[in-house]
Amino acid sequence: MADLTSRRQLRRRRRERDAMLLDLGALVYELHRQGRRAPELLQEKAIELGKLDRELRALEDSLEGR
């Protein structure tokens, strides 16, 4: 049962990561299109995405180790 719950969590977190990647890409494009710069915002979003990605990789590793 725990395995099933972990796999559901893995799928959910992957969807979250994919959505964050799309949002970050859209933000980069919009900033470029408007000729604006927002390095602090981009850095913040990239850090948030990195945290989720590390969490996701740890979850994947734990499931593979079982």
mmCIF file as gemmi writes it, N, C-alpha and C atoms, coordinates in Angstrom:
data_model
loop_
_atom_site.group_PDB
_atom_site.id
_atom_site.type_symbol
_atom_site.label_atom_id
_atom_site.label_alt_id
_atom_site.label_comp_id
_atom_site.label_asym_id
_atom_site.label_entity_id
_atom_site.label_seq_id
_atom_site.pdbx_PDB_ins_code
_atom_site.Cartn_x
_atom_site.Cartn_y
_atom_site.Cartn_z
_atom_site.occupancy
_atom_site.B_iso_or_equiv
_atom_site.pdbx_formal_charge
_atom_site.auth_seq_id
_atom_site.auth_asym_id
_atom_site.pdbx_PDB_model_num
ATOM 1 N N . MET Axp A 1 ? 0.817 -1.193 0 1 0 ? 1 A 1
ATOM 2 C CA . MET Axp A 1 ? 0 0 0 1 0 ? 1 A 1
ATOM 3 C C . MET Axp A 1 ? 0.867 1.266 0 1 0 ? 1 A 1
ATOM 4 N N . ALA Axp A 2 ? 1.951 1.228 0.794 1 0 ? 2 A 1
ATOM 5 C CA . ALA Axp A 2 ? 2.848 2.389 0.856 1 0 ? 2 A 1
ATOM 6 C C . ALA Axp A 2 ? 3.478 2.645 -0.506 1 0 ? 2 A 1
ATOM 7 N N . ASP Axp A 3 ? 3.769 1.544 -1.228 1 0 ? 3 A 1
ATOM 8 C CA . ASP Axp A 3 ? 4.344 1.677 -2.566 1 0 ? 3 A 1
ATOM 9 C C . ASP Axp A 3 ? 3.377 2.395 -3.507 1 0 ? 3 A 1
ATOM 10 N N . LEU Axp A 4 ? 2.11 2.039 -3.432 1 0 ? 4 A 1
ATOM 11 C CA . LEU Axp A 4 ? 1.091 2.663 -4.268 1 0 ? 4 A 1
ATOM 12 C C . LEU Axp A 4 ? 0.969 4.155 -3.946 1 0 ? 4 A 1
ATOM 13 N N . THR Axp A 5 ? 0.968 4.48 -2.668 1 0 ? 5 A 1
ATOM 14 C CA . THR Axp A 5 ? 0.892 5.876 -2.239 1 0 ? 5 A 1
ATOM 15 C C . THR Axp A 5 ? 2.109 6.652 -2.732 1 0 ? 5 A 1
ATOM 16 N N . SER Axp A 6 ? 3.287 6.055 -2.629 1 0 ? 6 A 1
ATOM 17 C CA . SER Axp A 6 ? 4.508 6.715 -3.09 1 0 ? 6 A 1
ATOM 18 C C . SER Axp A 6 ? 4.485 6.925 -4.598 1 0 ? 6 A 1
ATOM 19 N N . ARG Axp A 7 ? 3.98 5.974 -5.32 1 0 ? 7 A 1
ATOM 20 C CA . ARG Axp A 7 ? 3.91 6.114 -6.789 1 0 ? 7 A 1
ATOM 21 C C . ARG Axp A 7 ? 2.915 7.207 -7.184 1 0 ? 7 A 1
ATOM 22 N N . ARG Axp A 8 ? 1.823 7.297 -6.456 1 0 ? 8 A 1
ATOM 23 C CA . ARG Axp A 8 ? 0.858 8.382 -6.724 1 0 ? 8 A 1
ATOM 24 C C . ARG Axp A 8 ? 1.498 9.733 -6.431 1 0 ? 8 A 1
ATOM 25 N N . GLN Axp A 9 ? 2.214 9.804 -5.326 1 0 ? 9 A 1
ATOM 26 C CA . GLN Axp A 9 ? 2.904 11.036 -4.964 1 0 ? 9 A 1
ATOM 27 C C . GLN Axp A 9 ? 3.944 11.382 -6.031 1 0 ? 9 A 1
ATOM 28 N N . LEU Axp A 10 ? 4.652 10.39 -6.526 1 0 ? 10 A 1
ATOM 29 C CA . LEU Axp A 10 ? 5.649 10.601 -7.574 1 0 ? 10 A 1
ATOM 30 C C . LEU Axp A 10 ? 4.998 11.186 -8.825 1 0 ? 10 A 1
ATOM 31 N N . ARG Axp A 11 ? 3.887 10.627 -9.249 1 0 ? 11 A 1
ATOM 32 C CA . ARG Axp A 11 ? 3.187 11.146 -10.434 1 0 ? 11 A 1
ATOM 33 C C . ARG Axp A 11 ? 2.717 12.582 -10.217 1 0 ? 11 A 1
ATOM 34 N N . ARG Axp A 12 ? 2.178 12.845 -9.026 1 0 ? 12 A 1
ATOM 35 C CA . ARG Axp A 12 ? 1.695 14.189 -8.714 1 0 ? 12 A 1
ATOM 36 C C . ARG Axp A 12 ? 2.839 15.191 -8.721 1 0 ? 12 A 1
ATOM 37 N N . ARG Axp A 13 ? 3.957 14.829 -8.103 1 0 ? 13 A 1
ATOM 38 C CA . ARG Axp A 13 ? 5.11 15.73 -8.048 1 0 ? 13 A 1
ATOM 39 C C . ARG Axp A 13 ? 5.71 15.948 -9.444 1 0 ? 13 A 1
ATOM 40 N N . ARG Axp A 14 ? 5.69 14.917 -10.281 1 0 ? 14 A 1
ATOM 41 C CA . ARG Axp A 14 ? 6.174 15.083 -11.666 1 0 ? 14 A 1
ATOM 42 C C . ARG Axp A 14 ? 5.309 16.086 -12.423 1 0 ? 14 A 1
ATOM 43 N N . ARG Axp A 15 ? 4.004 15.995 -12.226 1 0 ? 15 A 1
ATOM 44 C CA . ARG Axp A 15 ? 3.108 16.962 -12.878 1 0 ? 15 A 1
ATOM 45 C C . ARG Axp A 15 ? 3.384 18.375 -12.383 1 0 ? 15 A 1
ATOM 46 N N . GLU Axp A 16 ? 3.631 18.507 -11.08 1 0 ? 16 A 1
ATOM 47 C CA . GLU Axp A 16 ? 3.966 19.821 -10.52 1 0 ? 16 A 1
ATOM 48 C C . GLU Axp A 16 ? 5.249 20.356 -11.135 1 0 ? 16 A 1
ATOM 49 N N . ARG Axp A 17 ? 6.264 19.498 -11.246 1 0 ? 17 A 1
ATOM 50 C CA . ARG Axp A 17 ? 7.536 19.928 -11.833 1 0 ? 17 A 1
ATOM 51 C C . ARG Axp A 17 ? 7.346 20.35 -13.282 1 0 ? 17 A 1
ATOM 52 N N . ASP Axp A 18 ? 6.604 19.555 -14.038 1 0 ? 18 A 1
ATOM 53 C CA . ASP Axp A 18 ? 6.355 19.895 -15.443 1 0 ? 18 A 1
ATOM 54 C C . ASP Axp A 18 ? 5.635 21.236 -15.571 1 0 ? 18 A 1
ATOM 55 N N . ALA Axp A 19 ? 4.668 21.472 -14.696 1 0 ? 19 A 1
ATOM 56 C CA . ALA Axp A 19 ? 3.937 22.743 -14.723 1 0 ? 19 A 1
ATOM 57 C C . ALA Axp A 19 ? 4.868 23.905 -14.371 1 0 ? 19 A 1
ATOM 58 N N . MET Axp A 20 ? 5.74 23.692 -13.398 1 0 ? 20 A 1
ATOM 59 C CA . MET Axp A 20 ? 6.679 24.744 -13.015 1 0 ? 20 A 1
ATOM 60 C C . MET Axp A 20 ? 7.66 25.049 -14.146 1 0 ? 20 A 1
ATOM 61 N N . LEU Axp A 21 ? 8.098 24.009 -14.848 1 0 ? 21 A 1
ATOM 62 C CA . LEU Axp A 21 ? 8.995 24.214 -15.991 1 0 ? 21 A 1
ATOM 63 C C . LEU Axp A 21 ? 8.307 25.03 -17.079 1 0 ? 21 A 1
ATOM 64 N N . LEU Axp A 22 ? 7.064 24.699 -17.364 1 0 ? 22 A 1
ATOM 65 C CA . LEU Axp A 22 ? 6.305 25.458 -18.365 1 0 ? 22 A 1
ATOM 66 C C . LEU Axp A 22 ? 6.119 26.907 -17.938 1 0 ? 22 A 1
ATOM 67 N N . ASP Axp A 23 ? 5.791 27.106 -16.674 1 0 ? 23 A 1
ATOM 68 C CA . ASP Axp A 23 ? 5.611 28.47 -16.165 1 0 ? 23 A 1
ATOM 69 C C . ASP Axp A 23 ? 6.9 29.275 -16.251 1 0 ? 23 A 1
ATOM 70 N N . LEU Axp A 24 ? 8.006 28.647 -15.892 1 0 ? 24 A 1
ATOM 71 C CA . LEU Axp A 24 ? 9.292 29.341 -15.947 1 0 ? 24 A 1
ATOM 72 C C . LEU Axp A 24 ? 9.641 29.704 -17.39 1 0 ? 24 A 1
ATOM 73 N N . GLY Axp A 25 ? 9.435 28.778 -18.292 1 0 ? 25 A 1
ATOM 74 C CA . GLY Axp A 25 ? 9.694 29.06 -19.707 1 0 ? 25 A 1
ATOM 75 C C . GLY Axp A 25 ? 8.813 30.18 -20.233 1 0 ? 25 A 1
ATOM 76 N N . ALA Axp A 26 ? 7.553 30.168 -19.862 1 0 ? 26 A 1
ATOM 77 C CA . ALA Axp A 26 ? 6.628 31.216 -20.298 1 0 ? 26 A 1
ATOM 78 C C . ALA Axp A 26 ? 7.044 32.572 -19.724 1 0 ? 26 A 1
ATOM 79 N N . LEU Axp A 27 ? 7.491 32.569 -18.475 1 0 ? 27 A 1
ATOM 80 C CA . LEU Axp A 27 ? 7.942 33.81 -17.85 1 0 ? 27 A 1
ATOM 81 C C . LEU Axp A 27 ? 9.176 34.356 -18.57 1 0 ? 27 A 1
ATOM 82 N N . VAL Axp A 28 ? 10.133 33.493 -18.874 1 0 ? 28 A 1
ATOM 83 C CA . VAL Axp A 28 ? 11.338 33.919 -19.6 1 0 ? 28 A 1
ATOM 84 C C . VAL Axp A 28 ? 10.945 34.52 -20.943 1 0 ? 28 A 1
ATOM 85 N N . TYR Axp A 29 ? 10.067 33.842 -21.652 1 0 ? 29 A 1
ATOM 86 C CA . TYR Axp A 29 ? 9.65 34.342 -22.962 1 0 ? 29 A 1
ATOM 87 C C . TYR Axp A 29 ? 8.946 35.696 -22.845 1 0 ? 29 A 1
ATOM 88 N N . GLU Axp A 30 ? 8.023 35.818 -21.903 1 0 ? 30 A 1
ATOM 89 C CA . GLU Axp A 30 ? 7.289 37.075 -21.739 1 0 ? 30 A 1
ATOM 90 C C . GLU Axp A 30 ? 8.222 38.222 -21.38 1 0 ? 30 A 1
ATOM 91 N N . LEU Axp A 31 ? 9.159 37.96 -20.5 1 0 ? 31 A 1
ATOM 92 C CA . LEU Axp A 31 ? 10.127 38.999 -20.15 1 0 ? 31 A 1
ATOM 93 C C . LEU Axp A 31 ? 10.938 39.403 -21.385 1 0 ? 31 A 1
ATOM 94 N N . HIS Axp A 32 ? 11.363 38.431 -22.154 1 0 ? 32 A 1
ATOM 95 C CA . HIS Axp A 32 ? 12.106 38.708 -23.387 1 0 ? 32 A 1
ATOM 96 C C . HIS Axp A 32 ? 11.249 39.502 -24.364 1 0 ? 32 A 1
ATOM 97 N N . ARG Axp A 33 ? 10.019 39.065 -24.555 1 0 ? 33 A 1
ATOM 98 C CA . ARG Axp A 33 ? 9.111 39.711 -25.502 1 0 ? 33 A 1
ATOM 99 C C . ARG Axp A 33 ? 8.875 41.172 -25.132 1 0 ? 33 A 1
ATOM 100 N N . GLN Axp A 34 ? 8.792 41.436 -23.846 1 0 ? 34 A 1
ATOM 101 C CA . GLN Axp A 34 ? 8.529 42.793 -23.378 1 0 ? 34 A 1
ATOM 102 C C . GLN Axp A 34 ? 9.815 43.609 -23.186 1 0 ? 34 A 1
ATOM 103 N N . GLY Axp A 35 ? 10.959 42.986 -23.437 1 0 ? 35 A 1
ATOM 104 C CA . GLY Axp A 35 ? 12.224 43.68 -23.267 1 0 ? 35 A 1
ATOM 105 C C . GLY Axp A 35 ? 12.539 44.008 -21.823 1 0 ? 35 A 1
ATOM 106 N N . ARG Axp A 36 ? 12.022 43.205 -20.924 1 0 ? 36 A 1
ATOM 107 C CA . ARG Axp A 36 ? 12.22 43.442 -19.49 1 0 ? 36 A 1
ATOM 108 C C . ARG Axp A 36 ? 13.191 42.419 -18.915 1 0 ? 36 A 1
ATOM 109 N N . ARG Axp A 37 ? 13.725 42.745 -17.762 1 0 ? 37 A 1
ATOM 110 C CA . ARG Axp A 37 ? 14.613 41.836 -17.047 1 0 ? 37 A 1
ATOM 111 C C . ARG Axp A 37 ? 14.099 41.708 -15.616 1 0 ? 37 A 1
ATOM 112 N N . ALA Axp A 38 ? 14.171 40.512 -15.094 1 0 ? 38 A 1
ATOM 113 C CA . ALA Axp A 38 ? 13.768 40.284 -13.695 1 0 ? 38 A 1
ATOM 114 C C . ALA Axp A 38 ? 14.612 39.145 -13.128 1 0 ? 38 A 1
ATOM 115 N N . PRO Axp A 39 ? 15.924 39.365 -13.014 1 0 ? 39 A 1
ATOM 116 C CA . PRO Axp A 39 ? 16.801 38.275 -12.579 1 0 ? 39 A 1
ATOM 117 C C . PRO Axp A 39 ? 16.456 37.71 -11.204 1 0 ? 39 A 1
ATOM 118 N N . GLU Axp A 40 ? 16.01 38.571 -10.28 1 0 ? 40 A 1
ATOM 119 C CA . GLU Axp A 40 ? 15.671 38.074 -8.944 1 0 ? 40 A 1
ATOM 120 C C . GLU Axp A 40 ? 14.469 37.128 -8.998 1 0 ? 40 A 1
ATOM 121 N N . LEU Axp A 41 ? 13.477 37.484 -9.788 1 0 ? 41 A 1
ATOM 122 C CA . LEU Axp A 41 ? 12.289 36.641 -9.931 1 0 ? 41 A 1
ATOM 123 C C . LEU Axp A 41 ? 12.654 35.315 -10.586 1 0 ? 41 A 1
ATOM 124 N N . LEU Axp A 42 ? 13.452 35.368 -11.643 1 0 ? 42 A 1
ATOM 125 C CA . LEU Axp A 42 ? 13.859 34.141 -12.329 1 0 ? 42 A 1
ATOM 126 C C . LEU Axp A 42 ? 14.685 33.251 -11.401 1 0 ? 42 A 1
ATOM 127 N N . GLN Axp A 43 ? 15.564 33.863 -10.625 1 0 ? 43 A 1
ATOM 128 C CA . GLN Axp A 43 ? 16.378 33.104 -9.671 1 0 ? 43 A 1
ATOM 129 C C . GLN Axp A 43 ? 15.488 32.429 -8.634 1 0 ? 43 A 1
ATOM 130 N N . GLU Axp A 44 ? 14.514 33.154 -8.119 1 0 ? 44 A 1
ATOM 131 C CA . GLU Axp A 44 ? 13.588 32.608 -7.128 1 0 ? 44 A 1
ATOM 132 C C . GLU Axp A 44 ? 12.824 31.408 -7.696 1 0 ? 44 A 1
ATOM 133 N N . LYS Axp A 45 ? 12.321 31.557 -8.917 1 0 ? 45 A 1
ATOM 134 C CA . LYS Axp A 45 ? 11.564 30.471 -9.555 1 0 ? 45 A 1
ATOM 135 C C . LYS Axp A 45 ? 12.462 29.268 -9.821 1 0 ? 45 A 1
ATOM 136 N N . ALA Axp A 46 ? 13.703 29.508 -10.242 1 0 ? 46 A 1
ATOM 137 C CA . ALA Axp A 46 ? 14.628 28.412 -10.515 1 0 ? 46 A 1
ATOM 138 C C . ALA Axp A 46 ? 14.998 27.663 -9.238 1 0 ? 46 A 1
ATOM 139 N N . ILE Axp A 47 ? 15.168 28.388 -8.151 1 0 ? 47 A 1
ATOM 140 C CA . ILE Axp A 47 ? 15.473 27.746 -6.866 1 0 ? 47 A 1
ATOM 141 C C . ILE Axp A 47 ? 14.305 26.877 -6.418 1 0 ? 47 A 1
ATOM 142 N N . GLU Axp A 48 ? 13.104 27.395 -6.546 1 0 ? 48 A 1
ATOM 143 C CA . GLU Axp A 48 ? 11.897 26.636 -6.183 1 0 ? 48 A 1
ATOM 144 C C . GLU Axp A 48 ? 11.792 25.36 -7.021 1 0 ? 48 A 1
ATOM 145 N N . LEU Axp A 49 ? 12.059 25.485 -8.305 1 0 ? 49 A 1
ATOM 146 C CA . LEU Axp A 49 ? 12.024 24.327 -9.202 1 0 ? 49 A 1
ATOM 147 C C . LEU Axp A 49 ? 13.117 23.329 -8.829 1 0 ? 49 A 1
ATOM 148 N N . GLY Axp A 50 ? 14.286 23.813 -8.485 1 0 ? 50 A 1
ATOM 149 C CA . GLY Axp A 50 ? 15.382 22.934 -8.082 1 0 ? 50 A 1
ATOM 150 C C . GLY Axp A 50 ? 15.053 22.135 -6.834 1 0 ? 50 A 1
ATOM 151 N N . LYS Axp A 51 ? 14.411 22.773 -5.882 1 0 ? 51 A 1
ATOM 152 C CA . LYS Axp A 51 ? 14.001 22.067 -4.656 1 0 ? 51 A 1
ATOM 153 C C . LYS Axp A 51 ? 13.037 20.936 -4.978 1 0 ? 51 A 1
ATOM 154 N N . LEU Axp A 52 ? 12.054 21.23 -5.808 1 0 ? 52 A 1
ATOM 155 C CA . LEU Axp A 52 ? 11.084 20.202 -6.189 1 0 ? 52 A 1
ATOM 156 C C . LEU Axp A 52 ? 11.763 19.081 -6.96 1 0 ? 52 A 1
ATOM 157 N N . ASP Axp A 53 ? 12.69 19.438 -7.843 1 0 ? 53 A 1
ATOM 158 C CA . ASP Axp A 53 ? 13.383 18.424 -8.633 1 0 ? 53 A 1
ATOM 159 C C . ASP Axp A 53 ? 14.214 17.502 -7.737 1 0 ? 53 A 1
ATOM 160 N N . ARG Axp A 54 ? 14.902 18.067 -6.748 1 0 ? 54 A 1
ATOM 161 C CA . ARG Axp A 54 ? 15.673 17.232 -5.818 1 0 ? 54 A 1
ATOM 162 C C . ARG Axp A 54 ? 14.756 16.317 -5.008 1 0 ? 54 A 1
ATOM 163 N N . GLU Axp A 55 ? 13.619 16.837 -4.584 1 0 ? 55 A 1
ATOM 164 C CA . GLU Axp A 55 ? 12.642 16.018 -3.852 1 0 ? 55 A 1
ATOM 165 C C . GLU Axp A 55 ? 12.142 14.87 -4.721 1 0 ? 55 A 1
ATOM 166 N N . LEU Axp A 56 ? 11.865 15.19 -5.961 1 0 ? 56 A 1
ATOM 167 C CA . LEU Axp A 56 ? 11.374 14.185 -6.9 1 0 ? 56 A 1
ATOM 168 C C . LEU Axp A 56 ? 12.423 13.101 -7.143 1 0 ? 56 A 1
ATOM 169 N N . ARG Axp A 57 ? 13.666 13.505 -7.334 1 0 ? 57 A 1
ATOM 170 C CA . ARG Axp A 57 ? 14.746 12.525 -7.545 1 0 ? 57 A 1
ATOM 171 C C . ARG Axp A 57 ? 14.939 11.633 -6.322 1 0 ? 57 A 1
ATOM 172 N N . ALA Axp A 58 ? 14.833 12.195 -5.133 1 0 ? 58 A 1
ATOM 173 C CA . ALA Axp A 58 ? 14.953 11.395 -3.918 1 0 ? 58 A 1
ATOM 174 C C . ALA Axp A 58 ? 13.819 10.387 -3.828 1 0 ? 58 A 1
ATOM 175 N N . LEU Axp A 59 ? 12.624 10.808 -4.178 1 0 ? 59 A 1
ATOM 176 C CA . LEU Axp A 59 ? 11.476 9.899 -4.17 1 0 ? 59 A 1
ATOM 177 C C . LEU Axp A 59 ? 11.669 8.779 -5.199 1 0 ? 59 A 1
ATOM 178 N N . GLU Axp A 60 ? 12.147 9.151 -6.388 1 0 ? 60 A 1
ATOM 179 C CA . GLU Axp A 60 ? 12.421 8.134 -7.419 1 0 ? 60 A 1
ATOM 180 C C . GLU Axp A 60 ? 13.475 7.133 -6.931 1 0 ? 60 A 1
ATOM 181 N N . ASP Axp A 61 ? 14.538 7.653 -6.314 1 0 ? 61 A 1
ATOM 182 C CA . ASP Axp A 61 ? 15.589 6.774 -5.804 1 0 ? 61 A 1
ATOM 183 C C . ASP Axp A 61 ? 15.071 5.837 -4.732 1 0 ? 61 A 1
ATOM 184 N N . SER Axp A 62 ? 14.221 6.326 -3.837 1 0 ? 62 A 1
ATOM 185 C CA . SER Axp A 62 ? 13.701 5.487 -2.774 1 0 ? 62 A 1
ATOM 186 C C . SER Axp A 62 ? 12.788 4.396 -3.334 1 0 ? 62 A 1
ATOM 187 N N . LEU Axp A 63 ? 12.027 4.726 -4.376 1 0 ? 63 A 1
ATOM 188 C CA . LEU Axp A 63 ? 11.161 3.71 -4.978 1 0 ? 63 A 1
ATOM 189 C C . LEU Axp A 63 ? 11.963 2.659 -5.736 1 0 ? 63 A 1
ATOM 190 N N . GLU Axp A 64 ? 13.045 3.077 -6.369 1 0 ? 64 A 1
ATOM 191 C CA . GLU Axp A 64 ? 13.886 2.126 -7.095 1 0 ? 64 A 1
ATOM 192 C C . GLU Axp A 64 ? 14.63 1.206 -6.139 1 0 ? 64 A 1
ATOM 193 N N . GLY Axp A 65 ? 14.921 1.708 -4.932 1 0 ? 65 A 1
ATOM 194 C CA . GLY Axp A 65 ? 15.658 0.926 -3.935 1 0 ? 65 A 1
ATOM 195 C C . GLY Axp A 65 ? 14.839 -0.136 -3.242 1 0 ? 65 A 1
ATOM 196 N N . ARG Axp A 66 ? 13.542 -0.098 -3.419 1 0 ? 66 A 1
ATOM 197 C CA . ARG Axp A 66 ? 12.67 -1.075 -2.733 1 0 ? 66 A 1
ATOM 198 C C . ARG Axp A 66 ? 12.633 -2.38 -3.473 1 0 ? 66 A 1
